[in-house]
Amino acid sequence: MRDFEVAERRIGKARTHLLFAGAGIAVLRRASREQGDGGREAGEACVTFVHRSSDFQAAAIVAYGAGNPLRRSRPPATLLSSLLYIRTVPRVLPDSPDPFYYLANFERALAWLDARCADLFDDAERRFADDFARMPQAARALFVRMLMRKGPHFRASRLAYDEIGCPRAAAAPLVAAGWLDDAPVLDLEALAALVTKAELQVLAEHLGIALEPRATRAASLEALHAHYAASPEPRDWHAWFPASADTVLLFASAPLCERLRLMFFGNLHQDWSEFVLADLGVYRYESVPFDRASRAFQRREDIDAYLALRDCRDGLESAAQAEDFDAAAAIAGTLEALDALAPRTQTNAWLRARHDKLRHAAGLTAERAGEPELAWRAYLDCGHPESRYRRVRVLEQLNRREEALALAQTIADAPENEEEAQRAARTLGRLARARAKSKTSAEPGFAQLELALPAAPGALRVEEAARIALATPRAPVFYVENTLINALFGLLCWPALFAPLPGAFFHPFQRGPADLHAADFVARRASQFETCLAELETHAYRDSILRRYAEKSGTQSPFVAWPALSDELLTLALDCFPAAHLRLWFERLLREPVANRSGLPDLVRFWPHERRYELIEVKGPGDRLQDNQRRWLAYCVQHGMPVSVLQVRWPSLPDTAEEADETDDAAARAPRAP
């Protein structure tokens, strides 16, 4: 992670448009840990570019351009191409003629909230909305600068901005209003985040702690911790450093601003940097008309319930990361909190879904911790789509096999989705020693191909090595995993996806409709989707897709990864994919729009002179088909589509691919936070 720290320090020296560049690198650091090889690869490429760039603004664009796709879980395969695309953008805007551009953006958001959400404000939020505009411009600007930076504590000497002037003078009205605290108490951890290595050494010397002449920052901090083994009482800055001319400010308005951000975006994973990124051209959003009644929350109680669920999730995650993690106590506490919250989320379908997601995550944590009774309690009253099947697995862990068998049969007879049906059928085969009857037929076979490479692909991914080996001038091959078919769907069905329905859009920075995960997402747009799919019968679809590809290029969409597309790829796809196959793919996407976006084959091979194609799933030594991949392959075979699995081998590595089994269990995977 040292490279990320260097990049953070480097771009942190810049001004104006780089306000959020440090946050972008922080996103990359987190994403590189969460997204595995794909995240690390993109993160390393981004940092390399930042190191070499002489243009701080371009560095910021790359930091956020590569970081946000990682944060928003876009397909890792497209991240590097996204990075390469973004790094070609030099200066999309000159330096802003208004040095207070960030303040204007924040005031724009406040006005938006005041016009739409004033009835949701509590007293503190109402006072803030009324009083903020009355503050001097320098004070307002300092407030927004601090809001955008990592806090909550700031040294005044490090808040130097040309357009603001003296930070202490600018802070005075904010302190008087109670929005900043100019004498916060600091424990040793908070202090350490504010001081340099040299200042730590000065503090140690003042306390009579002997340090090695070349002691590292970590060693100095460790010595101070040892000195204060009994955990000293926190004290203010001047008690720690009596001779310092500096002072520390606490951004005391963080909780209030977090609530305002939640009301504006309807979530907490977006932040105020969206304004700057849109101004810079890093992101473009579809313009969807909505009136003043369009907003994320209709009741103040829903805002409070959302934040309570967030606190519940954070508490469980923090407990799980602690060295003295008491799984049973932490999970039981989480479930008790969720039980208490249930009446507050019951009437709001969106909040209820978040409640169920967190309850399901608690169940998975209990399973991993060897607490099946707690897992059963978590899953029993949970509407998460995977919880019913997890109850089967927990019944097995509790040696209640007859009940597990009965529940598995119930699921197989009336599955809620394809994944549940697939898992139930597999479990029945294991529990009953024979494949039980269910509404899902046996999985059709698909073609199995082999490719022997002369050597290991080295730095190349196995999919890219296979693509190169298979491609010929008459039959080009493209890597398209989860991008091409989704993009064709997204382009054809653009009007349906961005239809201005109530509750779907409520702020100008939405990548897609807010109800995409809702069970009634497709039903609410049934007529719009049918109108779009009807074009497949008249061949008007080709013009619609190409027109939107040109008109909407770069505009955010939950189905279109723009860097993965090209004129050549799109033309070949429209020439070689039969309209009937497109309709079948799109109909399956509409069954479960979120779940079925993944699992599509890695490669597509075209024979343009024959107007035909082949989808190819690539597996290297040791790889095996995942459940969602099997479902897509089975669907394609069922409908007579050309699809195959390519097993790649090279010398010295035997093929150890296995069939998917119960070790591919959901409980073995870390839950995603709600």
PyMOL commands that set and color helices and strands:
alter all, ss='L'
color gray80, all
select helices_A, chain A and resi 2-11+16-34+36-52+56-71+76-87+101-120+123-134+137-148+156-158+167-176+188-192+197-206+217-227+237-240+254-265+273-280+300-321+327-345+349-368+372-380+387-397+401-413+418-431+462-470+484-492+494-497+521-524+526-538+541-551+562-564+567-576+579-591+595-597+627-638+666-668
alter helices_A, ss='H'
color red, helices_A
select strands_A, chain A and resi 153-155+180-181+248-251+447-452+477-479+603-607+612-619+643-649
alter strands_A, ss='S'
color yellow, strands_A
deselect
rebuild
show_as cartoon
